[in-house]
Amino acid sequence: MSDLRDLYQQVIVDHSKRPQNFGPLPEANHHAEGHNPLCGDRITVHVLTEGDHIKDIHFEGNGCAISTASASMMTQAVKGMSLEDSKRLFNSFRDLVTQETPEDEIERLGKLAVFTGVREFPMRVKCATLAWHTLQNALLGNEKKVVSTE
């Protein structure tokens, strides 16, 4: 299990140091900002939707390794998804980091399973879910800044 935990930590470190889909997305038609006042993480999510699908997604901002890695991996996971599927993935991810999750559900999350250990550190749950809550606000057209991830 230690080897698996080490691998998970390395994936998070890699995504935090070299985030994917980081930067502006000028053609985006949805935007939202998120801020975790407990640790100072700040993120802006830019989404380009076409019909009921996420055609492209980027993020900007700064935060801890977990926050940045989560945003990076989220953008990879939802790009090309339907809006409904992205909402289901949000719910599954939130469950993963907040409660015991059945093994088959963890497997369905694929690479996002690296965040399984976050639930052992309740203060880090907000870091892991900030980008996801911000994405939901962007897709809902909610201009209000996300400051709570509950």
C-alpha positions as CSV (number, residue, x, y, z in Angstrom):
1,M,0.0,0.0,0.0
2,S,2.9,2.3,0.7
3,D,4.0,2.1,-3.0
4,L,0.5,3.0,-4.1
5,R,0.4,6.0,-1.7
6,D,3.8,7.1,-3.0
7,L,2.6,6.9,-6.6
8,Y,-0.5,8.9,-5.8
9,Q,1.6,11.6,-4.1
10,Q,3.9,11.7,-7.1
11,V,1.0,12.2,-9.5
12,I,-0.3,15.1,-7.3
13,V,3.2,16.7,-7.2
14,D,3.6,16.3,-11.0
15,H,0.3,18.0,-11.7
16,S,1.0,20.8,-9.2
17,K,4.4,21.5,-10.8
18,R,3.2,21.1,-14.4
19,P,-0.5,21.8,-14.4
20,Q,-2.4,20.9,-17.6
21,N,-4.8,23.4,-19.2
22,F,-3.4,26.2,-17.2
23,G,-3.8,29.7,-18.5
24,P,-6.5,31.9,-20.1
25,L,-9.1,30.7,-22.6
26,P,-10.1,33.8,-24.5
27,E,-13.0,32.1,-26.3
28,A,-14.5,30.7,-23.1
29,N,-18.2,31.4,-22.7
30,H,-18.4,30.6,-19.0
31,H,-16.2,31.8,-16.1
32,A,-16.2,31.6,-12.4
33,E,-13.8,32.5,-9.5
34,G,-13.1,30.5,-6.4
35,H,-11.3,31.4,-3.2
36,N,-10.5,29.2,-0.2
37,P,-10.0,31.8,2.6
38,L,-8.7,29.1,4.9
39,C,-5.5,28.6,2.9
40,G,-5.5,31.4,0.3
41,D,-6.1,29.2,-2.8
42,R,-7.6,31.3,-5.6
43,I,-8.7,29.9,-9.0
44,T,-10.6,31.1,-12.0
45,V,-12.2,28.5,-14.3
46,H,-12.8,29.3,-17.9
47,V,-15.1,26.9,-19.9
48,L,-16.0,26.8,-23.6
49,T,-19.2,24.9,-24.0
50,E,-20.7,23.9,-27.3
51,G,-24.3,22.7,-27.1
52,D,-24.4,20.5,-24.0
53,H,-20.7,19.6,-24.0
54,I,-17.5,21.0,-22.5
55,K,-15.4,21.7,-25.6
56,D,-12.5,23.2,-23.7
57,I,-11.6,24.2,-20.2
58,H,-8.7,26.0,-18.6
59,F,-7.9,27.4,-15.2
60,E,-5.8,30.2,-13.7
61,G,-4.7,31.1,-10.2
62,N,-2.5,29.9,-7.5
63,G,-2.9,27.4,-4.7
64,C,-1.4,24.5,-2.8
65,A,-0.3,21.4,-4.5
66,I,-3.6,19.6,-3.9
67,S,-5.7,22.5,-5.2
68,T,-3.6,22.9,-8.3
69,A,-3.3,19.2,-9.1
70,S,-7.1,18.8,-8.6
71,A,-7.8,21.7,-11.0
72,S,-5.4,20.3,-13.5
73,M,-6.8,16.8,-13.4
74,M,-10.4,18.1,-13.4
75,T,-9.8,19.9,-16.7
76,Q,-8.4,16.8,-18.3
77,A,-11.3,14.7,-17.0
78,V,-14.2,16.9,-18.0
79,K,-12.9,18.1,-21.4
80,G,-15.3,16.7,-24.0
81,M,-17.9,15.6,-21.5
82,S,-21.5,16.4,-21.5
83,L,-22.6,18.9,-18.9
84,E,-24.7,16.2,-17.2
85,D,-21.8,13.8,-17.1
86,S,-19.5,16.5,-15.6
87,K,-22.1,17.1,-12.9
88,R,-22.1,13.3,-12.1
89,L,-18.3,13.3,-12.0
90,F,-18.4,16.3,-9.6
91,N,-20.7,14.4,-7.3
92,S,-18.5,11.2,-7.5
93,F,-15.3,13.2,-6.8
94,R,-16.9,15.1,-3.9
95,D,-18.0,11.7,-2.4
96,L,-14.5,10.3,-2.9
97,V,-12.8,13.0,-0.8
98,T,-15.5,13.2,1.8
99,Q,-16.6,9.7,2.6
100,E,-15.8,6.0,2.3
101,T,-16.3,5.1,-1.4
102,P,-16.9,1.6,-2.8
103,E,-13.9,0.2,-4.6
104,D,-15.8,0.0,-7.9
105,E,-16.7,3.7,-7.7
106,I,-13.0,4.5,-7.0
107,E,-12.0,2.5,-10.1
108,R,-14.6,4.4,-12.2
109,L,-12.9,7.6,-11.3
110,G,-9.7,6.5,-13.0
111,K,-6.8,8.8,-12.4
112,L,-8.8,11.0,-10.0
113,A,-8.5,8.1,-7.5
114,V,-5.2,9.7,-6.5
115,F,-7.3,12.0,-4.2
116,T,-8.6,9.1,-2.1
117,G,-6.4,10.0,0.8
118,V,-7.6,13.5,1.0
119,R,-10.6,12.4,3.2
120,E,-8.1,11.6,5.9
121,F,-7.3,15.3,6.1
122,P,-10.5,17.2,6.5
123,M,-8.8,20.6,6.1
124,R,-7.5,19.5,2.6
125,V,-11.0,18.6,1.3
126,K,-11.7,22.3,0.5
127,C,-8.4,22.4,-1.4
128,A,-9.3,19.4,-3.5
129,T,-12.9,20.5,-4.3
130,L,-12.4,24.2,-4.9
131,A,-11.9,23.8,-8.7
132,W,-14.8,21.5,-8.9
133,H,-17.2,23.8,-7.1
134,T,-15.9,26.7,-9.2
135,L,-16.6,24.7,-12.4
136,Q,-20.2,24.1,-11.3
137,N,-20.6,27.8,-10.7
138,A,-19.2,28.6,-14.1
139,L,-21.6,26.1,-15.8
140,L,-24.6,27.5,-13.9
141,G,-23.6,31.0,-14.9
142,N,-23.3,32.0,-11.3
143,E,-21.0,35.1,-11.1
144,K,-20.8,34.9,-7.3
145,K,-17.3,33.9,-6.2
146,V,-17.1,30.4,-4.6
147,V,-15.9,30.9,-1.1
148,S,-17.4,27.8,0.4
149,T,-17.0,24.2,-0.8
150,E,-19.6,22.6,1.3
